[in-house]
Amino acid sequence: MFRVIRFDLLLRAVALITIIISMAVYFLIKILWLPNFSVLTVVTLSSIISSIIVITLSSSLLSRKIWAVIAWFDKSLFPDLNGSWKGKIILENGEELEARAVIRQSLLATQIDMHSETAKSITLETTPTIEQGQKKLYYLYRATPKNPAWESYNGSTLFDIRFNGDGSGRKVELSGYYYTDRKTTGRVSLVQICNDSNNDVSFY
């Protein structure tokens, strides 16, 4: 399953980088400072270095900075969707509801909290993907209506990811049709308003 990066390649890269860094540090220390530096120490050194690399990549704050640098060079990389979003839900009868969302994304997972005036939903599963060069986000959710007399329901959306504008005015947009197990359909469109994923976007 696709996550922003391929996890198998990440593990291989971490292992390779750990070996290279550990051996380089070992030879530098052995040549420059301690001729009797034990090879056993390399094992300990490797564990420490690999732990630092894994913690760095799994930390949202640190990995996002690395992600931003790589994305600056590689425009084909899946975009960072972290932040607060605002938009609308168009029901199948044409009625429009205001919608807000918060997206929390790391290299390995994406969580979306979606809120409207009548319901709020939590993520069951998300899958970022790139299909024929088009960036998309599969989103499976469970929604809880505001009215306690209504039952919860599951739904899915395939978001298309688009960019509008240039420079500092560039906006990221998500849009797609939703389908629910209540046999209802509609359309959702969202625009990223900021990069802060800690905003309260609830209506109730």
VOZAGU-593898 format. One line per field, with one value per residue: residue number from 1; x, y, z of N, C-alpha, C, O in turn. Coordinates in Angstrom, 3 decimals. Example, Ala and Ser with C-alpha at 12.3 -4.5 7.8 and 13.67 -1.06 7.14 Angstrom:
REM residues 2
nr <- c(1/2)
nc1 <- c(13.190/12.850)
nc2 <- c(-5.690/-2.250)
nc3 <- c(7.800/7.080)
cac1 <- c(12.300/13.670)
cac2 <- c(-4.500/-1.060)
cac3 <- c(7.800/7.140)
cc1 <- c(13.200/12.900)
cc2 <- c(-3.300/0.030)
cc3 <- c(7.800/7.870)
oc1 <- c(14.236/13.409)
oc2 <- c(-3.319/1.138)
oc3 <- c(8.465/8.039)
//
This chain:
REM residues 204
nr <- c(1/2/3/4/5/6/7/8/9/10/11/12/13/14/15/16/17/18/19/20/21/22/23/24/25/26/27/28/29/30/31/32/33/34/35/36/37/38/39/40/41/42/43/44/45/46/47/48/49/50/51/52/53/54/55/56/57/58/59/60/61/62/63/64/65/66/67/68/69/70/71/72/73/74/75/76/77/78/79/80/81/82/83/84/85/86/87/88/89/90/91/92/93/94/95/96/97/98/99/100/101/102/103/104/105/106/107/108/109/110/111/112/113/114/115/116/117/118/119/120/121/122/123/124/125/126/127/128/129/130/131/132/133/134/135/136/137/138/139/140/141/142/143/144/145/146/147/148/149/150/151/152/153/154/155/156/157/158/159/160/161/162/163/164/165/166/167/168/169/170/171/172/173/174/175/176/177/178/179/180/181/182/183/184/185/186/187/188/189/190/191/192/193/194/195/196/197/198/199/200/201/202/203/204)
nc1 <- c(0.841/0.538/2.268/3.134/5.884/7.684/7.716/9.361/11.577/12.409/13.265/15.421/17.059/17.566/18.974/21.233/22.330/22.886/24.912/26.930/27.432/28.153/30.474/32.114/32.394/33.611/36.130/37.214/37.468/39.174/41.481/42.140/41.935/41.642/43.418/42.974/40.306/37.388/35.807/33.432/32.246/31.227/28.876/27.242/27.305/26.052/23.460/22.661/22.812/20.976/18.654/18.407/17.986/15.561/13.825/13.934/12.753/10.225/9.174/6.874/7.386/10.176/10.409/8.764/10.194/12.397/10.995/9.939/12.255/13.179/10.952/11.138/13.107/12.190/9.425/7.521/6.984/4.738/2.440/2.690/0.066/-0.663/-2.516/-5.140/-8.372/-10.912/-14.193/-16.821/-19.701/-21.584/-24.742/-26.721/-29.148/-28.547/-28.226/-26.046/-23.483/-21.454/-18.090/-15.376/-12.010/-9.307/-6.092/-3.740/-0.672/1.903/4.998/4.182/1.468/-1.894/-4.289/-7.616/-9.837/-13.043/-15.545/-18.909/-21.914/-23.846/-22.764/-19.894/-16.749/-14.466/-11.276/-11.051/-9.417/-6.780/-5.301/-2.709/-1.936/-0.392/-1.500/-0.900/0.611/-1.090/-1.960/-3.628/-6.012/-7.242/-9.971/-11.457/-14.093/-15.831/-18.846/-20.504/-23.663/-25.025/-27.568/-28.797/-30.603/-30.097/-28.282/-24.776/-22.656/-20.790/-18.438/-16.883/-14.350/-12.731/-10.238/-9.161/-6.096/-5.164/-3.365/-3.549/-2.717/0.342/3.605/3.589/0.869/-0.114/-2.435/-3.600/-5.873/-8.540/-10.769/-13.670/-15.976/-18.282/-19.365/-21.744/-22.693/-25.334/-26.463/-26.212/-24.939/-22.561/-20.671/-17.451/-15.465/-12.438/-10.241/-6.950/-6.287/-4.370/-1.211/-1.436/-2.184/-3.521/-5.779/-9.119/-11.760/-14.362/-17.979/-19.766)
nc2 <- c(-1.188/2.200/4.722/8.057/7.796/4.925/2.311/0.056/0.831/2.909/1.572/0.120/2.218/3.457/1.389/1.175/3.790/3.886/1.929/3.068/5.577/4.674/3.123/5.100/6.887/5.155/4.555/7.146/7.823/5.760/6.247/8.942/9.417/7.197/4.464/1.861/1.449/-0.413/-2.851/-3.827/-1.661/-0.400/-1.721/-0.886/1.818/1.817/1.063/3.271/5.327/4.413/4.477/7.235/8.115/6.799/7.889/10.559/10.431/9.452/11.378/13.932/16.703/16.932/15.269/16.569/18.849/17.776/16.577/18.860/20.039/18.064/17.977/20.453/20.116/17.899/17.898/16.026/14.627/13.442/15.796/17.777/17.699/18.635/20.586/23.103/23.123/24.421/24.460/23.116/20.941/19.369/18.231/15.474/16.521/19.039/20.879/22.893/22.549/24.026/23.102/21.910/20.953/19.094/18.058/15.668/14.619/12.290/10.750/8.159/7.901/9.219/11.313/12.432/14.762/15.523/18.007/19.083/21.105/19.356/16.896/14.952/13.463/10.669/9.260/6.130/4.847/5.899/6.433/7.707/8.321/8.137/8.363/7.795/10.128/11.852/13.221/11.777/11.087/8.522/8.104/6.796/6.792/7.236/8.610/10.653/11.725/14.942/14.928/12.907/10.891/9.813/7.266/6.341/6.303/4.885/6.043/6.914/8.655/9.801/11.871/14.397/16.061/19.344/22.275/25.740/28.973/30.893/31.066/32.697/32.847/30.436/27.823/24.792/22.366/20.105/17.855/15.902/13.167/11.785/8.734/6.885/4.323/4.606/4.852/7.348/10.121/12.663/15.733/16.860/19.661/21.200/23.730/24.462/26.398/27.075/25.948/24.839/22.195/22.047/23.490/24.195/22.973/22.321/22.374/21.957)
nc3 <- c(0.000/-0.826/0.829/1.594/1.097/-0.147/2.051/2.152/0.671/2.274/4.618/3.598/2.807/5.283/6.573/4.877/5.011/7.732/7.962/6.341/7.617/10.185/9.674/8.572/10.726/12.513/11.252/11.132/13.851/14.640/13.096/13.609/16.416/18.327/18.090/18.984/18.894/19.298/17.157/18.018/19.111/16.936/16.398/18.512/17.925/15.430/16.157/17.661/15.729/13.764/15.290/15.750/13.110/12.445/14.393/13.614/11.036/11.673/13.269/13.067/12.936/12.316/10.045/8.229/7.589/6.257/4.194/2.930/1.911/0.105/-1.597/-2.761/-4.634/-6.015/-7.721/-8.230/-5.988/-3.448/-2.119/0.943/3.038/5.481/7.801/8.170/6.713/4.525/3.139/1.131/1.189/-1.197/-1.398/-2.746/-3.498/-4.202/-2.198/-0.209/2.215/4.716/5.182/7.171/7.844/9.336/8.619/9.440/8.701/8.142/7.072/6.985/7.531/7.210/8.579/8.667/9.927/9.479/9.394/9.378/9.290/10.093/10.726/11.855/11.090/11.317/10.464/8.865/7.076/4.955/1.782/0.170/-3.240/-6.476/-9.622/-12.880/-12.923/-11.646/-8.567/-5.879/-3.213/-1.422/0.707/3.485/5.752/8.945/9.797/12.193/12.838/13.825/14.908/17.388/16.918/14.516/12.856/12.881/9.975/7.226/4.782/1.611/-0.222/-3.132/-3.383/-5.581/-5.993/-6.313/-7.446/-7.146/-8.321/-7.784/-6.233/-3.062/-2.987/-3.683/-3.605/-2.149/-3.205/-2.498/-3.940/-4.640/-5.296/-2.940/-1.420/0.378/2.792/3.166/0.810/-0.363/-2.242/-3.193/-3.374/-2.364/-1.625/-0.793/0.495/1.397/4.202/6.055/7.497/9.963/12.001/14.357/14.804/15.937/14.290/14.544/14.460/16.440)
cac1 <- c(0.000/1.350/2.276/3.869/7.081/7.635/8.308/10.449/12.755/12.850/14.021/16.699/17.869/18.010/20.010/22.436/22.884/23.430/26.191/27.914/27.790/28.842/31.828/32.876/32.731/34.569/37.463/37.706/37.909/40.326/42.653/42.486/41.990/41.800/43.831/42.461/38.843/36.860/34.767/32.189/31.653/30.502/27.524/26.531/27.212/25.035/22.148/22.356/22.591/19.714/17.572/18.277/17.394/14.155/13.093/13.841/11.789/8.886/8.710/6.187/8.046/11.452/10.240/8.149/11.252/13.129/10.020/9.848/13.508/13.184/9.880/11.576/13.877/11.413/8.027/6.613/6.754/3.391/2.486/2.406/-1.315/-0.915/-3.073/-6.584/-9.016/-12.277/-14.836/-18.254/-20.224/-22.782/-25.556/-27.270/-30.291/-28.033/-28.010/-24.642/-23.151/-20.086/-17.266/-14.034/-11.244/-7.910/-5.335/-2.460/-0.011/3.323/5.458/3.613/0.030/-2.667/-5.541/-8.475/-11.037/-13.936/-16.700/-19.909/-22.918/-24.758/-22.067/-18.436/-16.261/-13.095/-10.645/-10.880/-8.256/-6.435/-4.226/-2.204/-1.481/-0.126/-1.971/-0.562/1.094/-2.100/-1.934/-4.968/-6.072/-8.406/-10.363/-12.567/-14.397/-17.083/-19.459/-21.488/-24.538/-25.299/-28.836/-28.553/-31.566/-29.568/-27.181/-23.506/-22.557/-19.463/-18.401/-15.576/-14.125/-11.455/-9.896/-8.148/-5.286/-4.789/-2.697/-3.964/-1.925/1.793/4.332/2.964/-0.584/-0.452/-3.377/-3.819/-7.304/-8.992/-12.163/-14.037/-17.316/-18.347/-20.390/-21.949/-23.457/-26.755/-26.809/-26.215/-23.727/-22.427/-19.324/-16.727/-14.324/-11.756/-9.053/-6.088/-6.228/-3.120/-0.462/-1.596/-3.106/-4.051/-6.953/-10.415/-12.613/-15.675/-19.145/-20.514)
cac2 <- c(0.000/3.409/5.813/9.144/7.169/3.466/1.939/-0.906/1.601/3.668/0.681/-0.166/3.441/3.631/0.384/1.531/5.019/3.527/1.235/4.020/6.543/3.958/2.773/6.343/7.368/4.192/4.760/8.458/7.742/4.844/6.864/10.249/9.549/5.975/3.336/0.598/1.527/-1.752/-3.037/-4.032/-0.348/-0.060/-2.262/0.065/3.059/1.602/1.083/4.656/6.099/3.991/4.984/8.670/8.265/6.373/8.894/11.757/10.203/9.207/12.602/14.772/18.008/16.805/14.675/17.564/19.745/17.004/16.424/20.141/20.241/17.129/18.381/21.643/19.629/16.892/18.359/14.892/14.034/13.673/17.041/17.829/18.175/19.030/21.910/23.303/23.238/24.954/24.265/22.838/19.637/19.521/17.025/15.038/17.374/20.363/21.703/23.055/22.675/24.436/22.005/22.227/19.730/19.145/16.907/15.393/13.684/11.991/9.960/6.818/7.876/10.447/11.344/13.558/15.007/16.341/18.496/19.907/21.613/18.290/15.648/14.984/12.136/10.282/8.447/4.692/4.502/6.805/5.948/8.637/7.602/8.901/7.552/8.429/11.474/12.627/12.955/11.530/10.604/7.698/8.433/6.012/7.445/6.974/9.888/10.659/12.883/15.789/14.454/11.604/9.903/9.247/6.328/6.590/5.648/4.889/6.612/6.972/9.739/9.832/13.280/14.872/17.110/20.342/23.480/26.955/30.146/30.782/31.700/32.701/32.733/29.092/27.118/23.370/22.057/18.715/17.754/14.565/12.677/10.854/7.695/6.354/3.079/4.958/5.001/8.750/10.592/14.116/16.199/17.613/20.445/21.844/24.525/24.602/27.797/27.274/24.713/24.466/21.053/22.051/24.358/23.591/23.239/21.730/23.248/21.687)
cac3 <- c(0.000/-0.953/1.794/0.967/0.559/-0.076/3.331/1.937/0.261/3.446/5.488/2.952/2.858/6.666/6.831/4.122/5.584/9.044/7.749/5.808/8.659/11.265/9.240/8.408/12.069/13.086/10.681/11.529/15.246/14.722/12.469/14.171/17.877/19.129/17.232/19.523/18.915/19.048/16.143/18.759/19.322/15.705/16.544/19.370/17.170/14.391/16.801/18.029/14.503/13.145/16.141/15.475/11.775/12.505/15.178/12.772/9.961/12.209/13.916/12.083/12.821/11.619/8.714/7.336/7.112/5.244/3.116/2.222/1.165/-1.029/-2.512/-3.492/-5.767/-6.748/-7.742/-8.382/-4.673/-2.927/-1.335/2.374/3.177/6.863/7.994/8.311/5.405/4.549/1.851/1.152/0.791/-2.022/-1.290/-4.032/-3.844/-4.559/-1.003/0.150/3.630/4.976/5.694/7.656/8.094/9.767/8.127/10.099/7.793/8.308/5.947/7.037/7.790/6.989/9.332/8.313/10.731/8.662/10.136/8.692/10.218/10.514/11.076/11.906/10.728/11.652/9.428/9.002/6.256/3.856/0.925/-0.844/-4.418/-7.689/-10.734/-14.159/-12.648/-10.922/-7.127/-5.354/-1.839/-1.095/2.080/4.021/7.022/9.662/10.161/13.279/12.664/14.987/15.465/18.030/16.444/13.274/13.071/12.215/8.674/6.613/3.442/0.970/-1.173/-3.841/-3.563/-6.522/-5.371/-7.315/-6.968/-7.834/-7.982/-7.787/-5.134/-1.741/-3.147/-4.160/-2.741/-2.401/-3.179/-2.549/-4.370/-5.083/-4.973/-1.819/-1.470/1.725/2.859/3.215/-0.610/-0.733/-2.909/-3.217/-3.728/-1.338/-2.098/0.326/0.193/2.578/4.632/6.786/7.737/11.370/12.163/15.723/14.896/16.207/13.128/14.800/14.489/17.674)
cc1 <- c(0.880/1.181/3.194/5.208/6.916/8.411/9.464/11.729/13.310/13.710/15.396/17.631/18.419/19.138/21.318/23.123/23.532/24.803/27.266/28.392/28.593/30.278/32.700/33.319/33.775/35.985/38.052/38.246/39.171/41.602/43.095/42.682/42.362/42.144/43.256/40.935/38.242/35.775/33.411/31.467/30.851/29.054/26.669/26.295/26.115/23.628/21.716/22.004/21.264/18.516/17.324/17.589/15.912/13.312/12.896/12.770/10.372/8.325/8.110/6.924/9.324/11.270/9.615/9.188/12.087/12.282/9.969/11.095/13.540/12.139/10.265/12.364/13.056/9.926/7.030/6.286/5.345/3.418/2.188/1.033/-1.642/-1.521/-4.575/-7.174/-10.439/-12.894/-16.310/-18.539/-21.500/-23.546/-26.171/-28.501/-29.857/-27.788/-26.517/-24.479/-21.706/-19.324/-15.912/-13.315/-9.864/-7.244/-4.011/-1.782/1.453/3.759/4.763/2.105/-0.594/-3.979/-6.325/-9.645/-11.896/-15.167/-17.614/-20.919/-23.795/-24.065/-20.566/-17.926/-14.818/-12.576/-10.632/-9.641/-8.032/-5.291/-3.838/-1.699/-1.195/-0.460/-1.760/-0.178/0.127/-2.088/-3.363/-4.878/-7.366/-8.707/-11.602/-12.836/-15.680/-17.619/-20.497/-22.364/-24.731/-26.571/-28.630/-29.513/-31.090/-28.365/-25.905/-23.475/-21.124/-19.537/-16.994/-15.539/-12.782/-11.164/-8.877/-7.415/-4.824/-4.114/-3.150/-3.108/-0.435/2.371/3.609/1.444/-1.042/-1.319/-3.481/-5.317/-7.519/-10.442/-12.443/-15.466/-17.243/-19.514/-20.519/-22.733/-24.937/-27.296/-26.946/-24.890/-23.701/-21.003/-18.747/-15.613/-13.756/-10.547/-8.251/-5.965/-4.989/-2.462/-0.584/-2.631/-3.734/-5.274/-8.206/-11.352/-14.035/-16.765/-19.912/-19.735)
cc2 <- c(1.243/4.307/6.853/8.695/5.656/3.011/0.955/-0.184/2.419/2.806/0.352/1.040/3.667/2.650/0.759/2.767/4.734/2.866/2.219/4.987/5.863/3.627/4.012/6.890/6.463/4.442/6.119/8.438/6.890/5.502/8.123/10.264/8.267/4.782/1.994/0.565/0.193/-1.769/-3.241/-2.717/0.094/-0.544/-1.325/1.370/2.962/1.671/2.502/5.482/5.717/4.471/6.463/8.902/7.915/7.389/10.167/11.593/10.004/10.409/13.526/16.085/17.916/16.276/15.668/18.530/19.054/16.865/17.696/20.386/19.344/17.538/19.614/21.247/18.693/17.251/17.215/14.233/14.370/14.885/16.847/18.469/18.628/20.422/21.906/23.631/23.757/24.755/23.986/21.402/19.901/18.202/16.684/15.830/18.807/21.275/21.741/23.229/23.140/23.258/22.532/20.912/20.071/17.885/16.842/14.282/13.520/11.195/8.610/6.779/9.236/10.331/12.600/13.606/15.988/16.727/19.291/20.376/20.503/17.003/15.900/13.573/11.939/9.337/6.972/4.240/5.599/6.188/7.039/7.831/8.578/7.996/8.319/9.895/12.352/12.231/12.857/11.021/9.835/7.872/7.635/6.509/6.910/8.307/9.694/11.902/13.654/15.332/13.068/10.507/9.231/8.361/6.792/5.834/5.764/5.473/6.603/8.120/9.525/11.294/13.449/16.022/18.059/21.527/24.664/28.119/29.853/31.442/31.586/32.564/31.372/28.363/25.659/23.102/20.547/18.717/16.340/14.217/11.736/9.895/7.126/5.052/3.331/5.181/6.470/9.117/12.115/14.481/17.018/18.404/21.235/22.622/24.670/26.082/28.103/25.917/24.194/23.355/21.003/22.941/23.557/23.948/22.710/22.800/23.106/20.721)
cc3 <- c(0.000/0.255/1.188/0.391/0.645/1.152/3.148/1.514/1.422/4.360/4.895/3.032/4.260/6.990/6.145/4.708/6.938/8.903/7.303/6.884/9.771/10.888/9.091/9.761/12.710/12.568/11.046/12.958/15.371/14.176/13.215/15.688/18.607/18.238/17.693/19.630/18.463/17.970/16.811/18.990/18.104/15.782/17.383/18.640/16.105/14.970/17.143/16.787/13.844/13.953/15.881/14.125/11.793/13.262/14.351/11.700/10.463/12.961/12.867/11.855/11.994/10.200/7.737/6.788/6.030/3.988/2.265/1.370/-0.079/-2.065/-3.329/-4.736/-6.650/-6.683/-7.871/-7.048/-4.185/-1.994/0.146/2.546/4.595/6.929/8.187/6.945/5.562/3.175/1.995/0.743/0.007/-1.987/-2.644/-4.446/-4.185/-3.370/-0.652/1.654/3.762/5.581/6.138/7.942/8.627/9.252/8.873/9.317/8.160/7.082/5.868/7.233/7.522/7.741/8.939/9.282/9.952/9.472/9.214/9.732/10.780/10.953/11.213/11.676/11.168/10.569/9.804/8.238/5.221/3.066/-0.067/-2.038/-5.555/-8.864/-12.032/-13.966/-11.876/-9.448/-6.604/-3.921/-1.634/0.397/2.462/5.433/7.663/10.166/11.260/13.132/13.969/15.690/16.072/17.576/15.156/13.566/12.355/10.889/8.156/5.214/2.881/-0.028/-1.847/-4.150/-4.689/-5.845/-6.467/-6.651/-7.813/-7.387/-7.999/-6.542/-3.811/-1.815/-3.625/-3.147/-3.155/-2.259/-3.228/-3.020/-4.856/-4.701/-3.775/-2.018/-0.065/1.683/3.111/1.807/-1.017/-1.389/-2.872/-3.579/-2.587/-2.013/-0.927/-0.182/1.480/2.940/5.461/7.023/9.161/11.505/13.554/15.888/15.227/15.061/13.321/14.790/15.804/18.542)
oc1 <- c(1.856/0.057/3.985/5.618/6.100/9.604/10.440/12.825/14.521/14.761/16.399/18.827/19.585/20.136/22.387/24.342/24.593/25.739/28.381/29.593/29.591/31.195/33.881/34.466/34.704/36.929/39.261/39.325/40.105/42.680/44.288/43.500/43.292/41.242/43.072/40.363/38.547/34.951/32.373/30.239/29.906/28.133/25.533/25.216/25.348/22.722/20.563/21.031/20.510/17.485/16.176/16.722/15.095/12.208/11.827/11.971/9.414/7.131/8.771/7.070/9.540/11.898/9.902/9.077/12.438/12.773/9.958/11.000/13.881/12.392/9.784/12.312/13.202/9.251/5.833/5.407/4.823/4.318/1.527/0.852/-2.789/-1.102/-5.200/-6.559/-11.081/-12.207/-16.977/-17.750/-22.400/-23.064/-26.148/-28.870/-30.694/-27.197/-25.817/-25.236/-20.836/-19.865/-15.373/-13.941/-9.332/-7.760/-3.262/-2.260/2.150/2.971/4.749/1.509/0.073/-4.710/-5.767/-10.364/-11.524/-15.762/-17.152/-20.785/-24.423/-24.715/-20.043/-18.594/-14.062/-13.352/-10.252/-8.906/-8.986/-4.427/-4.555/-1.098/-1.701/0.207/-2.369/-0.580/0.472/-2.194/-4.195/-3.821/-8.453/-7.810/-12.660/-11.907/-16.489/-16.928/-21.256/-21.871/-24.615/-26.646/-28.316/-29.266/-31.625/-27.537/-25.953/-24.186/-20.355/-20.571/-16.031/-16.560/-11.813/-11.758/-7.870/-8.038/-4.177/-4.267/-3.138/-2.802/-0.010/1.723/3.082/0.802/-2.216/-0.978/-3.455/-5.948/-6.791/-11.249/-11.570/-16.084/-16.278/-20.500/-19.514/-23.356/-25.713/-28.426/-27.718/-23.856/-24.701/-20.228/-19.459/-14.901/-14.496/-9.910/-8.812/-5.593/-4.590/-3.066/0.081/-3.802/-4.405/-5.755/-8.335/-11.697/-14.817/-16.511/-20.617/-20.190)
oc2 <- c(1.320/4.613/6.510/9.157/5.162/3.285/1.003/-0.543/2.601/3.247/0.313/0.904/4.023/3.025/0.676/2.788/5.272/3.200/2.206/5.198/6.407/3.825/3.991/7.303/6.935/4.531/6.235/8.959/7.234/5.326/8.338/11.031/8.255/4.152/1.089/-0.242/-0.284/-0.860/-2.880/-2.666/0.874/0.119/-1.008/1.957/3.904/2.251/2.884/6.237/6.591/4.832/6.901/9.767/8.641/7.721/10.777/12.501/10.345/10.453/13.863/16.530/18.716/16.769/15.617/18.982/19.663/17.014/17.628/20.881/19.795/17.461/19.802/21.928/18.689/16.941/17.402/13.374/15.447/14.998/15.889/19.646/18.972/21.327/20.858/24.321/23.559/24.866/24.543/20.748/20.583/17.182/17.494/15.820/19.676/22.344/20.738/23.962/22.702/22.512/23.475/19.895/21.159/16.781/17.817/13.149/14.493/10.990/7.979/5.709/10.269/9.356/13.696/12.620/17.149/15.890/20.069/20.073/20.678/16.109/16.914/12.599/12.891/8.701/6.607/3.363/6.157/5.508/7.274/6.772/9.700/6.985/9.365/10.772/13.469/11.050/13.730/10.583/10.412/7.796/7.774/6.635/6.236/9.038/8.725/13.020/13.099/15.344/12.130/9.326/8.196/8.677/7.528/4.846/6.622/5.403/6.317/8.502/9.116/11.883/12.744/16.862/17.644/21.755/24.602/28.246/28.715/32.260/30.528/32.208/31.175/28.293/25.328/23.558/19.815/19.510/15.670/14.896/10.989/10.204/6.908/4.717/2.387/5.634/6.793/8.502/12.761/13.640/17.773/17.879/21.860/22.232/24.969/26.911/29.263/24.871/23.227/23.539/20.029/23.126/22.393/25.117/22.658/23.971/24.023/20.362)
oc3 <- c(0.746/0.654/0.308/-0.673/1.423/1.284/3.897/1.944/1.544/4.827/5.607/3.289/4.424/7.606/6.749/4.879/7.253/9.630/7.824/7.054/10.243/11.685/9.436/9.929/13.365/13.353/11.249/13.240/16.095/14.743/13.425/16.198/19.414/17.685/16.879/20.362/17.370/17.869/16.255/19.055/18.228/15.304/17.029/18.725/15.904/14.371/16.943/16.786/13.415/13.386/15.801/14.003/11.227/12.831/14.382/11.473/9.768/13.258/11.884/10.717/11.083/9.263/6.541/5.648/5.019/2.870/1.036/0.247/-1.173/-3.267/-4.447/-5.760/-7.873/-5.701/-7.649/-6.980/-4.471/-1.162/0.546/2.235/4.880/6.209/8.347/6.133/6.594/2.160/2.867/0.060/0.497/-2.480/-3.570/-5.620/-4.427/-3.526/-0.785/2.290/3.009/6.398/5.558/8.242/8.410/9.423/8.934/9.279/8.450/6.160/4.811/7.112/7.595/7.565/8.886/9.447/9.782/10.150/8.379/10.917/11.825/11.497/10.753/12.025/11.361/9.855/10.917/8.692/4.679/3.620/-1.039/-1.861/-5.575/-9.085/-12.252/-14.731/-11.490/-9.116/-6.850/-3.468/-1.666/1.236/1.848/6.231/7.026/10.875/11.267/13.284/15.062/16.918/15.339/17.820/14.758/14.420/11.370/10.711/8.590/4.549/3.593/-0.600/-1.208/-5.054/-4.746/-5.196/-7.429/-5.451/-9.043/-6.202/-8.201/-5.889/-3.467/-0.827/-3.936/-1.966/-4.340/-1.305/-3.897/-2.536/-5.409/-3.881/-3.612/-2.686/0.611/0.675/3.253/1.624/-1.920/-1.125/-2.557/-4.035/-1.926/-2.870/-0.166/-1.160/2.534/2.109/5.566/6.785/9.533/11.172/13.896/17.006/14.847/14.888/12.372/15.072/16.225/19.629)
//
